[in-house]
Amino acid sequence: MSASRKLGNAVIEEILAKYPDSRIKERDLTKSPAPFLEEAHINSFFTPAENRSPEQEAINQYSESLISELQEADIIVLDSPMYNFSVPSTLRSYFDHTSRAGYTFRYDENGPKGMLNNKKLYVAFTSGNIYSEGPYQSYDSNVPYVRNIFGFYGVTDVSVFRAEGLSIPGIMENALEKAIESIVIA
């Protein structure tokens, strides 16, 4: 099991300890990745429901099912490693399917407004190097990106737990354990 999955599972265990009646819904993008956004997806998203072809309707229903999971959740746990200074492509594709006007955000006369308010997000982030501080902090595009996406959706209550230095001798031996010990559920 990957370090990010272990850290994410530890967050879920702590949530369940604090809120034992919680119901867990898991979306594993490694087993069921969201397809990369293509012209057919964009066309289906912008075609009025009454004018969609059966293929467009299937594409739209898939996207709406992902969004529905976010809408129904009170607490969202996202675990992710850093790949080449970014989130995995499967997570990016997921965001492409969930970032939709009228579903996760809307526009009004003052600009965009998130529609997934009053939710808590826990991010379990893993990396081979240390990006939360020090000389490589400017390379941390994952956490700011995830915060920006969810902030755009209206989710601003975010806690981040990091297992960093997983490839650095002298740090890697207890990095995951240290990250798990840092978990505090509000």
FENUR-V289317 format. One record per pair of residues at least 12 apart in sequence whose C-alpha atoms are under 8 Angstrom apart, sorted by the first residue. I is the first residue (numbers start at 1). GAP is how many residues later the second one is. Records with the same first field share a line. If there is no record, write none. Layout:
# FENUR-V289317
I: GAP / GAP
This chain:
# FENUR-V289317
3: 123 / 160 / 173
4: 75 / 76 / 77 / 120 / 121 / 122 / 159
5: 74 / 75
7: 72 / 117 / 118 / 156 / 169 / 172 / 173
8: 69 / 70 / 71 / 115 / 116
10: 170 / 173
11: 66 / 111 / 113 / 169 / 172 / 174
12: 65
14: 169 / 170 / 171
15: 170
18: 167
25: 44
29: 61 / 62
30: 60
33: 57 / 60 / 61
34: 56 / 57 / 59 / 60 / 63
35: 55 / 58 / 59
36: 54 / 57 / 60
37: 56 / 59 / 60
40: 16
41: 15 / 18 / 19
43: 13
44: 12 / 13 / 15 / 16
45: 15
63: 34 / 35
64: 34
66: 31 / 32
67: 30 / 31 / 36 / 37
70: 46
71: 45
73: 46
74: 44 / 45 / 46
75: 44 / 45 / 46 / 47
76: 43 / 44 / 45 / 46
77: 44 / 45 / 46 / 47
78: 43 / 44 / 45 / 46
79: 44 / 45 / 46
80: 43 / 44 / 45 / 46
81: 44 / 45 / 46
82: 43 / 44 / 45 / 46 / 60
85: 54 / 55 / 56 / 57
86: 54 / 55 / 56
87: 55
95: 54
99: 54
103: 12
104: 12 / 49 / 50
105: 47 / 48 / 49
112: 40
113: 39 / 40 / 41
114: 37 / 38 / 39 / 40 / 41
115: 38 / 39
116: 37 / 38 / 39
117: 36 / 37 / 38 / 39
118: 36 / 37 / 39
119: 36 / 37 / 38
120: 35 / 36 / 37 / 38
121: 34 / 35 / 36 / 37 / 38
122: 36 / 37 / 38 / 39
123: 35 / 36 / 37 / 38
124: 36 / 37 / 38 / 39
125: 18 / 35 / 36 / 37 / 38 / 39
126: 36 / 37 / 38 / 40
127: 35 / 36 / 37 / 38 / 39 / 40
128: 36 / 37 / 38 / 39 / 40
129: 35 / 36 / 37 / 38 / 39
130: 34 / 35
131: 33
143: 17
161: 18 / 19 / 21 / 22
162: 17
163: 12 / 13 / 15 / 16
164: 12
